[in-house]
Amino acid sequence: MSDLSTGSQLLHYFQLNGSYVFDQFVRHFLISIYGVLFAAIVGIPLGIFIARHRKMSSTVIGMANVIQTIPSLAMLSIIMLGLGLGVKTVVVTVFLYSLLPIMKNTYTGMVSLEPGILDVGKGLGMTSWERLYLVELPLALSVIMAGIRNALVVAIGITAIGSFVGAGGLGDIITRGTNATNGGAIILAGALPTALMAVISDWVLGQIERKLKPRQIVKN
């Protein structure tokens, strides 16, 4: 009965607050996307750079690893001291946590290319930039996409705690549920769309990643 009661309460909540839940869903997704997008803008070139200068790779990746050891709520609190409350704090937090998987996968994708393929590009008279854009990046793109995929799923989870710094999103609904007397349905109203967003994002990016793989890898 309790399950039925919670289910009916959840349905009732969606009926009364459907537009609010949808607005927070979109807000949550955009915050996650912006953080991952900024991380990709920085992380992909940085991954290419350390692939070109491999002696620096362990230092740069190690520094990014340090960020991952900081609890997300603590990171939010630290960044809040400089940026204050709001969306910017969460976007920067997502950016920092997304940087490592994107940068590391870019580095892995670049260094795992067959040297013979690069030699063919040199033999055709391509410049280093032409080899990068026409040969290396297309071949490494599926590995880079795997990093973006991982970063976005993590980002969706991190954004859920953005309500603690006034950023809104689905975490705001979850927080309201924890503060309510019988808030189980309200918690589910925030948690279920968050989980759905993560699952759909992972599936869509997984399909894109598969499409970007070289044909011989897909056949296997």
C-alpha positions in Angstrom: 0.0 0.0 0.0 2.8 2.3 0.8 4.3 1.8 -2.6 0.9 2.5 -4.2 0.4 5.6 -2.0 3.9 6.9 -3.0 3.2 6.2 -6.7 -0.2 8.1 -6.6 1.5 11.0 -4.7 4.2 11.1 -7.3 1.7 11.2 -10.1 -0.3 13.9 -8.3 2.9 15.9 -7.9 3.7 15.7 -11.6 0.1 16.7 -12.5 0.3 19.8 -10.3 4.0 20.7 -10.9 4.7 19.3 -14.4 5.8 22.5 -15.9 8.1 23.3 -12.9 9.7 19.9 -13.1 10.2 20.3 -16.8 11.8 23.7 -16.3 14.2 22.3 -13.7 14.9 19.4 -16.0 16.0 21.7 -18.8 17.9 23.9 -16.4 19.7 20.9 -14.9 20.6 19.6 -18.4 21.9 23.0 -19.6 24.1 23.5 -16.5 25.6 20.0 -17.1 26.1 20.6 -20.8 27.8 24.0 -20.4 30.2 22.6 -17.8 31.2 19.7 -20.1 31.3 21.9 -23.2 33.8 24.3 -21.5 35.8 21.3 -20.3 35.9 19.9 -23.9 37.1 23.3 -25.2 40.0 23.2 -22.8 40.5 19.5 -22.3 40.8 18.4 -25.9 43.5 20.9 -26.9 45.3 20.1 -23.6 45.1 16.4 -24.3 46.6 17.0 -27.8 49.3 19.1 -26.3 50.4 16.5 -23.7 50.3 13.8 -26.4 52.8 15.9 -28.3 54.9 16.5 -25.2 54.6 13.2 -23.4 57.1 14.1 -20.7 54.6 16.6 -19.3 51.7 14.1 -19.5 52.1 12.5 -16.0 52.4 16.0 -14.4 49.3 17.4 -16.1 47.2 14.3 -15.6 48.3 14.1 -12.0 47.2 17.6 -11.3 43.8 16.9 -12.9 43.6 13.7 -10.7 44.0 15.8 -7.6 40.8 17.6 -8.5 38.9 14.3 -8.6 39.9 13.5 -5.0 38.1 16.5 -3.7 34.5 15.8 -2.7 32.0 17.6 -5.0 30.2 19.3 -2.1 33.6 20.6 -0.8 34.5 21.8 -4.3 31.2 23.6 -4.6 31.9 25.3 -1.2 35.4 26.3 -2.2 34.4 27.8 -5.6 31.4 29.5 -3.9 33.9 31.6 -1.8 35.1 33.2 -5.1 32.0 33.2 -7.3 29.2 33.3 -4.8 25.9 31.5 -5.0 24.3 30.6 -8.3 24.8 28.8 -11.6 28.3 29.9 -12.3 29.6 28.0 -9.2 28.1 24.8 -10.4 29.2 25.2 -14.0 32.8 25.8 -12.9 32.6 22.7 -10.6 31.3 20.6 -13.5 34.0 22.0 -15.7 36.8 20.9 -13.2 35.4 17.4 -12.7 34.9 17.0 -16.5 38.4 18.1 -17.4 40.2 14.9 -16.5 38.1 12.3 -18.4 38.1 14.5 -21.6 41.7 15.4 -21.4 42.9 11.8 -20.6 40.8 10.2 -23.3 42.1 12.7 -25.8 45.6 11.9 -24.8 44.9 8.1 -24.9 43.3 8.4 -28.3 46.2 10.4 -29.8 49.0 8.2 -28.4 47.3 5.0 -29.4 47.3 5.7 -33.1 49.3 3.5 -35.4 52.6 5.1 -36.3 52.3 3.8 -39.8 49.1 5.8 -40.4 50.9 9.0 -39.4 53.8 8.1 -41.7 51.4 7.8 -44.6 50.2 11.4 -43.8 53.8 12.6 -43.8 54.5 10.8 -47.1 51.6 12.6 -48.7 53.2 15.9 -47.7 50.7 16.9 -45.0 51.7 19.5 -42.5 51.4 18.7 -38.8 48.1 20.7 -38.7 46.7 18.8 -41.7 47.6 15.5 -40.1 46.0 16.5 -36.9 42.6 17.5 -38.4 42.5 15.1 -41.3 44.0 12.0 -39.8 44.7 12.0 -36.0 41.5 13.6 -34.7 39.1 11.6 -36.9 40.7 8.4 -35.8 40.8 9.4 -32.1 37.3 10.9 -32.1 35.6 7.8 -30.7 37.9 7.6 -27.7 37.5 11.4 -27.1 33.7 10.9 -27.3 33.9 8.2 -24.6 35.6 10.7 -22.3 32.8 13.3 -23.0 30.2 10.6 -22.4 31.7 9.7 -19.0 32.1 13.4 -18.1 28.4 14.2 -18.9 27.0 11.4 -16.8 29.2 12.5 -13.9 28.2 16.1 -14.5 24.5 15.3 -14.2 25.1 13.8 -10.8 27.2 16.8 -9.7 24.6 19.3 -10.9 22.1 17.6 -8.6 23.8 19.1 -5.6 23.9 22.5 -7.1 20.7 23.3 -5.2 22.9 23.8 -2.1 24.4 26.9 -3.8 21.1 28.2 -5.3 21.6 27.0 -8.8 18.3 25.2 -9.1 17.9 22.1 -11.3 16.3 18.8 -10.3 18.4 18.8 -7.1 16.2 21.6 -5.9 13.2 19.3 -6.0 15.1 16.6 -4.2 16.1 19.1 -1.5 12.5 20.2 -1.0 11.5 16.5 -0.6 14.1 16.0 2.1 12.7 19.0 4.0 9.1 17.9 3.7 7.4 15.8 6.3 6.2 13.1 3.8 8.5 14.0 1.0 9.2 10.6 -0.6 7.2 11.4 -3.7 8.8 14.8 -4.0 12.3 13.2 -3.8 11.3 10.7 -6.5 10.0 13.6 -8.6 13.5 15.0 -8.7 15.5 11.7 -8.6 13.7 9.8 -11.4 14.1 12.6 -14.0 17.8 12.9 -13.0 18.4 9.2 -13.4 16.5 9.2 -16.7 18.6 12.1 -18.0 21.8 10.3 -17.2 20.6 7.0 -18.8 19.4 8.8 -22.0 22.6 10.9 -22.2 24.8 7.9 -21.8 22.8 5.9 -24.4 22.8 8.7 -27.0 26.5 9.5 -26.6 27.2 5.7 -26.6 25.5 5.5 -30.0 27.5 8.5 -31.3 30.7 6.9 -30.0 30.0 3.7 -31.8 29.3 5.5 -35.0 32.6 7.3 -34.8 34.7 4.1 -34.3 36.8 3.0 -37.3 34.9 0.3 -39.2 37.3 -2.5 -38.4 36.7 -1.8 -34.6 32.9 -1.8 -35.1 33.0 -5.2 -36.8 34.8 -6.7 -33.8 
